[in-house]
Amino acid sequence: MVKLICTLADHKDDVNCCALSSSYLATCSLDKTIRLYSLSNFVELPYSPLKGHTYAVHCCCFSPLGNILASCSTDGNTVLWNTENGLKLAVLEHPCRNPVRICRFSPNSTYLVSGAADGSVNLWNVQSLKVYRSGSVKDGSLVACAFAPDGNFFVTGSSCGDLTIWDDKMRCLYNEKAHDLGVTCCDFSAQPLSGNKQDIKYFQMASSGQDSIIKTWLISHVDTGLELKYKCTLSGHSAPVLACAFSYDGQILVSGSVDKTVMVFETVITSISRYVTCCAFAPDVPLFATGSMDKCVNIWQFEPKQCESALFHQKFIGELVLSDLAGNSFSRPQANHSYDTNYQEMWTAEDPPECSILKENFNNPHHSNILFRPVPRSRNTVQALEFTTTCSLSQEQGKKVLGGRRNMTIVLSYRACIWLALR
């Protein structure tokens, strides 16, 4: 189902966390550094590693737009970095200088949550760089945090095993003993589930623990506030599960464990030499990363043949640029070639002729020069790519697209939003 496509071995100590945005992969380590890589080729950026913490870095996370990276450390600081140049934007000091274990941005980037070893939770205003609200759990250190997709509440997990739900004013809405030996991680699926009653939606969340299991939960709004319902237990690991992460469409859950394995539903990856400490999905491509105490970060890719369905949403951008063999060029306006198919439809031969010809091109190495480049992800899509292909059209193909012109070269520019629904 998955294959290892890259291993990064630049850290000098255990990898504690990894995070992915549309453009970057970030990793942090006990070696006090954060490393930043391009997601297109996994080459470390010129301004990496990012140095500024004086002790181990426990967690890193990207803002929703990917322009800011947050990192937190035993030194009591949460640092904000500019991902485009690696410059330090701000240092948020814990009020009591306690080690900070976890940090997460809200979906709208307004707030940043940081959780500390003393059980304190601070909600920072990202604009003013000041603490907006504070709270604390009764027992244990805060080791996990995740925002709900709508941003109206977030969940923290503690080393004593509790999951606590907070609203944006730091009011405790719910508390549940989830893992006997302590929570290690929690993550929300970005896709809500519909309930039996009209207008009721559930948010799906997973939590992992020192008890070697993963639990899934359903969180819904009720008249009295929020309700946390246990859904099921996912077992298979033989040692504490240190990390779990949902894919963007909520179809896949990945976990990493002290047993040196990464589990993807029923698929087990066993090529890790030390404890797997973290895992994270890319928001736009079928990739996920895992970090381990072997000082390495592995990048994994889902194999296309294992996809149960590949859902496409395609749309022309720019213009169709046409030229004949003599080099004479002309164009047709974008407005006449805008197709917007439903997310639930496959990209089939029934689509506009240009789509069919473009598909043929992918399988014909004699024709094309295909260039892909990522574009910013919109709120409702999983993957956005712009791709341009150049191909020679026969007279018969030319009739379909060009109204009878023969021996033409056509350059098609598409923006495709690809949703890989893997089972």
Salt bridges, closest charged atoms under 4 A:
ASP31 OD2 - HIS11 ND1 2.98
GLU44 OE2 - ARG35 NH1 2.78
ASP75 OD2 - HIS53 ND1 3.06
GLU93 OE1 - ARG97 NH1 3.76
ASP118 OD1 - HIS94 NE2 3.97
ASP150 OD2 - HIS221 NE2 3.78
ASP167 OD2 - ARG171 NE 2.58
ASP168 OD1 - LYS169 NZ 3.91
ASP211 OD2 - HIS179 ND1 2.99
GLU227 OE1 - LYS229 NZ 3.89
ASP259 OD2 - HIS237 ND1 3.02
ASP284 OD1 - ARG377 NE 2.82
GLU308 OE2 - ARG423 NE 3.75
ASP340 OD1 - HIS313 ND1 3.15
GLU354 OE2 - HIS337 ND1 3.10
GLU386 OE1 - ARG373 NH2 2.70
GLU386 OE2 - ARG415 NH2 2.64
